[in-house]
Amino acid sequence: MLTAELIDDPAGLEPWVSAWDELAVELSQPCSSPYWMLPWWRHCRTGQAELRTVVVRDGDALVGLAPYFVQIGRAGLAEYRVLSAGAAHRIGPLARPGREREVASSIASAIASARPLPSSFIFEGIDQDSAWPGLIRDAWPGAFGSSLYTGVVLEAPTLDLTDPDFDTWFNGRSSNFRQQMRRKGRQMEQRGGQIRMARSEEEASRDLEAMFVYHRERWAEKGDVGSLKQGTEDQLREAVMALLPSERARLWTIEADGRPVCVQHFTVAGGELTYWGGGFDPDWDDLQPGQLAILEAVRDSFARGEKRIDFGGGDQRYKGRFANGDHPLAWTTIYPRNRRYPVTRAQLMPKQARFAARGLVRRLPSEHQERLKRLLRR
């Protein structure tokens, strides 16, 4: 028999942090580590959010965990969302291999009886082929169960490190890519640039601050903040310092004249690297410094015998230069058919119509797409 405990106070999670992190490493889910998620909770949550994390144990051993919180949305509906929602991907419930179904049942029972009464249980940026949404839907208690809806599916390029070594992989890339990277690498060295990975807290702190400046400036030109939403800088400082000693936070930096001119950030667990992004000095733009730093991260990962680099959602061209696969992300929601379901359904129908319309837009000729997109935004 498993025991499920619903924890609403961060202090209640402290005894489980080590076992939680071990589970994230075992499952190769870098952004499901408490050293990533709990800093997000401390620094990035917005509105009236309350912790609602389910810890599932067998005796004294942790066998599963649903790192969730609740916030009140439209019409007073309680939305149960995963920690780091909007700031990470491939996050959600965790379970020891082989125990997913019984853990899902424990999670469903705990959340279904939680207060406020859940109107939705959301998977944000989960693997499209993840079994978790179906397992929890099927286990949802009550006479009427729950329904499942997927609103968005997004491309997510990945690099599976299946080649024998870096040279074999690199020689299999296009001749244009190989020539460019070699030429840009030589030009970088001629300008005094060297690539290194942050090893000390002092290096990491300096590299992070440079990355923040470059990232903010680049996105400010577009009238946006990029990935540095409210509290993100504090979250990254805390997460990087916690994971740096084990080299699970990696800042690949091009340094010239004693200062960082490009920084690219990766988070690691169980042979999986998740690429966060980075920033670079615009004076070095002609050398494609971000790609040079990523290339060094790829070289290092081959040397360590790691399994995969996940470049996250979006099919930006630079990702395609490195990737050899696509593992799409999905935004999927469970809607419990409880007494709040009629209100939930009324709120859901317009949203589903918008998603359906966006799907239609993508199938139209390009000359008609922008006009319809403007109409959908009204």
N, C-alpha and C positions, 0 to 999 in steps of 0.2 A: 504494500500500500504506500502510495506517495502522499506527502503532505505539502499543501500549497499555502503559502503565507502572502497576503497582500500587504506590502510595505508602503506607507505614506510619508515616512520621515527618512531623509538621507542618512541619518545616524543608524537607522535600522539596516542599512545596506553595508555598513562598514565591515561587519564580520564576514561578509561574503565576497569582498572585493578580490581577494587572491584567487579563490576558486572560480569566480566569474571570469577573471582574466585568463586563467588556465583553460576554461571552456572556449573562450573566444579564440585563443591560440590553437587549440585542438581542431576547431572548425574553420580555421583560416579566415577569420572575419575581423580585420584590423579595426574597423570603426564600431564594432560591437564590444570592444574592450571598455571596462569601467574607467580606464585612464583616458579614454576619449569622451565617453558619454557623460560622466559625472562633471568634468569641467564645463561641458556644454550646459548641463543643468544649472550649474552655479552662475554662469556668466551670460548665457544666450537666451534663456527662456523669456517669453514675453507674456503680458496679460496675466489673468488669474489662473495660473497653471498650478496643479497639485500633483505630487508624485503618486503613482499607482503601479508599482513594480511587483510582479509576482515571482516569488522565489519558490522553486519546487525542489524538494529534497526527498531522498530515500534514507531514512534514519538521519544521520548527521551529514550525509554527503549530498552536495549540490548535483542535481541531475538535469535541471532546466531553469530557465529564467526568461521572463518577458519584461524587458526594460521599458516600461510605459509610464505616461503621465496623462492627466485628464485636463481638458480645458472646455469652457462653455462657449459654444458657437452660436449660430443664428437660432432664434426662437427658443433659446435656453437649452439647446441640445448638447449633451455631454459627449465630446469627441475624445476617444482614447487613442493617443498617438505615441509613437516610439520616440525615445530620447534621441536627440540629434536630428529630429525631423527637419528637413530642409537644408541640413548642413552636411549630410553624409548619405551614403547609399550602401546597399546590401546589408541592411540592419534590420533587426526584428527579433523574434523569439529564438532562443538557443536551447539545445537539448543534447545530451550525450547520444552518440550514434546508436541507433537501434531502439531508442526510447522516445522517439518523436511523438508517436501516437498517444502514449499514456501521458506525456508531458502536455501535449495539446489539450487533452481532456481536462487536466488539472488547471491549466490556464483559462480555458473557456469557463469552467465552473466558477473560478475565482472572480473573473471579470464580470460575468453575468450577474453575480450577486453583489457587485461593488456599488458604492454610492459616491457620486450621483449615478443614477441608473444609466448605463451606456446606451447611447443612440447609434454610435458607430465605433468600430475597432479597426484602425487604419494601418495598412502596410505601405510605407512610403519609400519608393526606390528599392524594392525587394527584387531578387532574381525573378524574371518572368516565369521560369519553370519551377519556382519554389513550391514545395508541398504544403507549406505552413498555412496559407489562406484556406485551402480545402480541408486540412485536418482540423483547424479550429472551427470552421463553419459546421463541419459534420458532428463535432463534439458539443456544439452549443446546446445547453439544456433548455427545456421548456417545450410545451406542446407544439409550438409553431416554429421552433428553430430559428434560423437566420438566413439571410440572402447574401450573395456575394456579387460585387460589381467591380470591374476593372475599368478605370477611366482613362489612363494614359499608359502607353508603352513607349519607351525611349531607347534608341540605339546606345550601346555602351561598348566601345572598342576595348579589346583586351589583347595582351601579348602572352601567349602560352609558351613557357620556356622549355619546349620539348626538344630543341636541337641539342646536339652533344655539347656544344660550347658556343661562346659568343662569336668567334670567327665564322663558324658554320652558319649561324643565323645571319650575321652581317653580310656575308658573301651571297646569301640568298635574297637580299633586298635588291631593289632596282639599281641599275648602274648610276642613274641620276642621283639617287639618295646617297650612295656610297661616295661618289665623287664630291658632292656638296659637303658632306660631313668631314671628309678628309681635308678638303680645301679650307673650309671654315675653321677647322681645328688648327691648321697651320697658321692661318691668319690671326687667330686668337692668341696663340703662343707668341707670334711676332709682336703683338701689341702688349705683351707682358702678362697675359691672362693664364691662370692655372686653375684646374678643377680639383676641388677637394670636398670631402664630406665633413661636416661639423663633428668634432669629437669631444669638445669640452663645453661646459655650460657657457663659458665666456664667448666662444665661437658661435654657439647656437643662438645666444641672445643677440649678438651683433648681426648675425645673418637674418634672423627673424625680423628685426627692426628694419633692415634694408628691404626685405621682401615686402613688408607692409607698405613702406613708402612707395616703392615701385608699383605695387599692385594698385594702391589707391590712386596714384597719379594717372596710370594708364586708363583706369575705368572712369575717372573724373572727366577725362576728355570726351567720354561717351555719355556723360550725364548720369552715371550709375556708380554703385559702390562695389560691383563685382561680388566676390565671395566674402568680403569683409563686412558682414552684417553686424548688427548690434552685439557687442560682447565677444565677437569671434577672435579678436586679437588676444584678449585675456585667456580665452579657451585654449588657443594654440600655444601660448606661452606655457600654460600649466601642463598641457598634454605633452608637449615636446620635452619639457624638463623631466617629466615622470618616465618617459619612454627612452630618453637619450642614452642612459647607461647600458641598456640592453640592445642598443642600436635598432630599436623598433620605431624610432623617429629618425628619419634621415633627411638632412638638408644638404642637397648637392649644390655647391656654390662655385661660381667662377669669380676668382679674386684677382684684382689688378691694382698695383700701386698701394697695396695694403688695405683695400676696401672691397666689399662684395659688389659686383656689377650684375650678377644674376643669381637668383636662389630658387630652387625647385624643391618642393616638400612632398615626401612620401611617408605613409604610416604602414607598419608591417605587423603581420601576425601569421605564424604557421606557414611561412613560405609564400604568402600572398602580400603584394604591395598594392596599396591604394594611393593613387596620385591625387593630391589635393590641388596642386597648381603652384603658382609662384609669381615672380616679377623680375624685371630686369631694367637696367639703365637704358633709356632710349638711345643714348649715344652709341650703344653696342648692337642696336637692332639689325644692322646689316650683316652681322655674323650669326644670326639665328641662335643666340646664346641659350635660350630655353631648350632647344633641341639638342645642343651639345651637352648640356647638363643631364638631360634625360638619357641620352645615349650612354653617358658614363654610369648612370644608375642601372641601365640594362646590362652593361658589361659586368658591374659588380654583382648583380643578381645571378647571372650565370655562374660566376666564380663561387658564389655561396651555395649553389645547387637549389635555388628557390624555384617556385612553380609557376607563378603568374604575376603579371602586372596589370592592374585594372585601372583604365584611364577615365572611368566614370561616364556619366551620361553626356550625350551629344556626339555628333560625328564630325567635329572640327578636323580640318585637313591634316594638321600636324599629328593628330592621334593616329590617323590612317597610315602615316609614314612608318610608324613603329608596330602597329597592331597586326595580328594575324588571325583575329577572331572577333566575334561580336556576341556578347551575352547580355541581351536587353534587360532593362529595368522596367518594373511595373508598379503602378500606384493602384492598389486594390483595397477595397473596404468591405468589411462585414457589417451588415445592418441587422441587429437583433430584432426579431418580431415580437417585441414586448409592448407594453402599453403606450410607449412613446413612438411606436413605429408609424402610426398615421401621420404624425407631425413630421417625422423624419422623411417619410415618403413624399410628402408635399414639398419639402425643401429639396429633395433629391431630383425630382422630375425636371425642373429647369436646368440643373447641372448636367444631367444625362443628355438633354437636348443639345446643350452647347458642345459637349464632347462629340456627339454624333455629327453635328454640323462641322466641327473642325476636321473630322475624318473625311467628310464629303469634300471640304475645301482642298485637301491634299490630293484628291483624285481629279480635280478640275484643271484645265489648261492654265499655265502660269499667268497669262494676261488677265485672268478673272480672279486669281487667288487674293491679291492684295485688296481688291474692292470688298470681297466678302469678309476678309479678316477684319477690316475696319468696321463693318456692320456688326460683327460678333462682339467687338470690344465695347459697343455702346451699352 
